[in-house]
Amino acid sequence: MQTLVSCNRPLALTLVVALQLLLIAALLHLGSCNAGDRITKLPGQPEVSFGQYAGYIGVDDKGKRALFYYFVEAEIDPVTKPLVLWLNGGPGCSSLGVGAFSENGPFRPSGQVLVKNEYSWNKEANVIYLETPAGVGYSYSADAAYYQGVDDKMTAMDNMVFLQRWLEKFPQYKGRELYISGESYAGHYIPQLAEVMVEFNKKNNIFNLKGIALGNPVLEFTTDFNSRAEYFWSHGLISDSTYRIFTSVCNYSRYVSEYYGGSLSTLCARVMNQVTRETSRFVDKYDVTLDVCLSSVLSQSKILSPHQQVGQRIDVCVEDETVNYLNRKDVQAALHAKLVGVKNWAVCSSVLEYELLNLQIPTIDIVGALVKSGIRVLVYSGDQDSVIPLTGSRTLVQNLARDLGLKTSIPYRVWFEGQQVAGWTQVYGDMLSFATIRGASHEAPFSQPERSLVLFRAFLQGRPLPETFS
Ligand SMILES: *[C@@H]1O[C@H](CO)[C@@H](O)[C@H](O)[C@H]1NC(C)=O
C-alpha cells in the first residue's frame, strides 16, 4: 500500500517551486491524502453509494508497526453523521472479520460474493473497523519480538496513536462527534483507550469523544465470570449438584486465575471437567439457544473460555466464508492489505502472545471515571450469551451507578423494536445505561441485527430505547 503524498510532512519546503507546483497538482488530483486508501470495489460487492477505505496507519516511530483499518462512510449524509470506532475482543481477534463481515458492517461474504447487510451500522454512522493490536489480522509488527507480552496498556496506546494519525489522514473528520463501540474483551480495550484519550485531550484537545458502548464486555473479571455458573444452571446446562460445586468448591474466576497462572489445581480441574461434560461441546456458549455455525465468531473470545482450548475443538462449520474471503488475493489487493510474518489472515491471531492475566484488571472503575468526565456509557448484553452473561453486567452497572451516586432516571422496563419486546433497559442519571438485547448472542449484531441497530441509533442520539411499539 503506497500513499503518494504524506499528510504530515512538509515535503514542499524542501522542493523547488516547479516541484511544489507538481505537488499541488498531485494533491488536487488526489483530492485528499487518504485517496490511496480508497477502495474502488471489493470483489463480489453489490453497487453501493458510500465511500470505503482501507489501509495502514503506522503506530511507532520506526515504521515497523502498523495497524490495518477498514472504514465505511455512512450510507446517507456522512457529513452530518458521527464517527464510530468498532473493536472486537479476544484479545487478539479481528474487528474486520468478526465486526465488519459477520456483525454490523455493510456486507457479509457468501460464497464468491458479498451480500448487503440491511442493518449495517453505517446507516447511522461513519464506522472504522480496526484490527488491533499488531499481530491481529492484517495488522503487523515487522519486528516479531513485539508480539511477546503485549498488554492492555500497549494496546490502548497504539489505538490512540492510530486514531490521532487516522484523523490526520482524514482531516474532514477532525472534531466530529466520536464514539467507540465493541464487545467482549473490548470491555478492556475501550475504557482504557478512552481513558488515555481523555488524558491526551487535557494537553491537546483533538478527540471529540462523546460516548462508549460495550457489548457483553469483560468489566470486572470475578463478577463477570462467576455469573456463568448461575446462567448455566438456570438455562439447564448443568445439574443442581454441579451448580453447587461450581459455586463452592471451585468457581469460574478461581479456575481461570489458576489456569492462566499456570497452576491448575486437581480440584478445579475436576470441577471444570464436570461442568464441561454437562454443558457439552456441542452447545455454543456464546448463544445457548441457537445451533449456529460460526467458527470465526466462536473463537473470538477463546481466552474467555480456556477449557474449550484444551484438546480438540469441534468445528461444526464446513467452511468459514469470512476466512475464505479475506484470504483471497484479489480481496487483499482491493483492501490494500498485506500479510507480514504470517501465511494467512486469521480471525484470531496465532502470533500474538497477549498478557492474559490482564483479564483481571477491573475496567469498571475506568468506566466510572469516564462517566464522571461526561462521556456517555451504554453497557448492553445479548441475553443468550453464557460467556459474559447479562446478569454479571447488570450487577456491575447497578453497583457503579450506586457508587457514583446516580439515581435511576428510567426504571427497568422493556424496549421495543417493531411490535416485539427487543430487550430490557435501565438508565441511571443521564450518562449511564444498561440494556439487554433479547434473543441475541455474544455477538449481538450478528444474531439480532435489527434490534442491535435500533439500540445503536438510540445510543448515538442519546435517546431512551423505544418504549412503545411502532
Ligand atoms: C470464588 O472463589 C474465590 C476463591 O475460592 C473466592 O474468594 C470468591 O469469593 C468466590 N466468588 C464467588 C462469587 O463465589
The ligand as an SDF file (V2000), in Angstrom:
LIG
                    3D

 14 14  0  0  0  0  0  0  0  0999 V2000
  -14.7120  -17.5770   44.0190 C   0  0  0  0  0  0  0  0  0  0  0  0
  -13.6710  -18.2790   44.6360 O   0  0  0  0  0  0  0  0  0  0  0  0
  -12.7220  -17.4450   45.2900 C   0  0  0  0  0  0  0  0  0  0  0  0
  -11.5730  -18.3310   45.7400 C   0  0  0  0  0  0  0  0  0  0  0  0
  -12.0570  -19.5290   46.3380 O   0  0  0  0  0  0  0  0  0  0  0  0
  -13.4150  -16.7290   46.4510 C   0  0  0  0  0  0  0  0  0  0  0  0
  -12.5180  -15.8490   47.1000 O   0  0  0  0  0  0  0  0  0  0  0  0
  -14.5810  -15.9250   45.8990 C   0  0  0  0  0  0  0  0  0  0  0  0
  -15.3110  -15.3460   46.9300 O   0  0  0  0  0  0  0  0  0  0  0  0
  -15.5090  -16.8060   45.0580 C   0  0  0  0  0  0  0  0  0  0  0  0
  -16.5000  -15.9700   44.4270 N   0  0  0  0  0  0  0  0  0  0  0  0
  -17.7520  -16.3070   44.2790 C   0  0  0  0  0  0  0  0  0  0  0  0
  -18.6700  -15.3250   43.6250 C   0  0  0  0  0  0  0  0  0  0  0  0
  -18.1970  -17.3590   44.6760 O   0  0  0  0  0  0  0  0  0  0  0  0
  1  2  1  0
  1 10  1  0
  2  3  1  0
  3  4  1  0
  3  6  1  0
  4  5  1  0
  6  7  1  0
  6  8  1  0
  8  9  1  0
  8 10  1  0
 10 11  1  0
 11 12  1  0
 12 13  1  0
 12 14  2  0
M  END
$$$$
